[in-house]
């Protein structure tokens, strides 16, 4: 009987499983797909810190040290710095390497196994699958944005979702260090669009709010807008991102991590940075539970308190930014954007942290005219 059963073989599951196995736990991981690394649901933009924290070296397809943000009126805000903002990694390769590292640490990997439900008793938790049952002391739900483990905890859906679509096309961008972002309701209502240089191919994609319809329609329009519609499409990816968190990330003998726990950056939709911070805390909580031989929700609640202390402020700040962003018209977005194009503010934007974009908010608010403009727009929506 394994000590811990992990449901889900993406980064949240494989990193958690590896850390637990390295701590001496007997860990079984089940994944409903038959191989690691597919399907891909991510643009692959990560910081150097995330790569370091995840403990494997993925294939780097691009290095980003500049960004161009295009407003609805076609005004561009451009920033560049000497050190990279981020790296664009091969996510499939990254996921495979994380799975390999988990297996090397002693995790029993079982593919083609689909979680159905589970039952918790005083002596353990039994996970029912399409291939029989597994009983263990603990269950870790790392089964993504449509997590069945999270749903089993009752009234635990994500507050909202962003739906995304992206494509790799045969086209080489002129500036191989600059990512291009578009804002505006015609392009990507409720989120933003992106264009990433990857050598002789370019990754172009977007996210849209759940209420705005299928993202693939917006992607096709963006490909037309950029003149890439006729270029050979090498791959197309679609997916959903849970926004706003979930009610709870723990229960008796059960913990959630990653998208299953709602640990997502609300501004960018990125999940790897929160995973890299939450997984060690999950490992610490489980080790503490074993030291006490107590696996009840009151013991496992430490995990939620710990990860919210570590990344909760950033997530909550991001949600406030998203709430303000969502209410803006394109005209108001341009009004604010024109302020950000000023030299004093663009210099501050060059210091933005891709893992915590809200880090530049306070310095920018201290710049002349910014706070008053934002307040006027906010009050306008209250009237």
Secondary structure, 3 states (H helix, E strand, C coil): CCCEEEECCCHHHHHHHHHHHHCCCCEEEEECCCCCCCCCCCCCEECHHHHHHHCCCCCEEEEECEEEEECCCCCEEEEECCCCCEEEECHHHHHHHHHHHHHHCCCEEEECCCEEEEEECCCCEEEEECCEEEEECEEEECCCCCCHHHHCCCCCCCCEEEEEEEEEECCCCCCCCEEEEECCHHHHCCCCEEEEEECCEEEEEEEEEHHHCCHHHHHHHHHHHCCCCCCCEEEEEEEEEEECCCCCCEECCEEECHHHHCCCCCCCCCCHHHHHHHHHHHHHHHHHHHHHCCCCHHHHHHHHHHHHHHHHHHHHHHHHHHHHHHHCCHHHHHHHHHHHCCHHHHHHHCCCECCEHHHHHHHHHCCCCHHHHHHHHHHHHHC
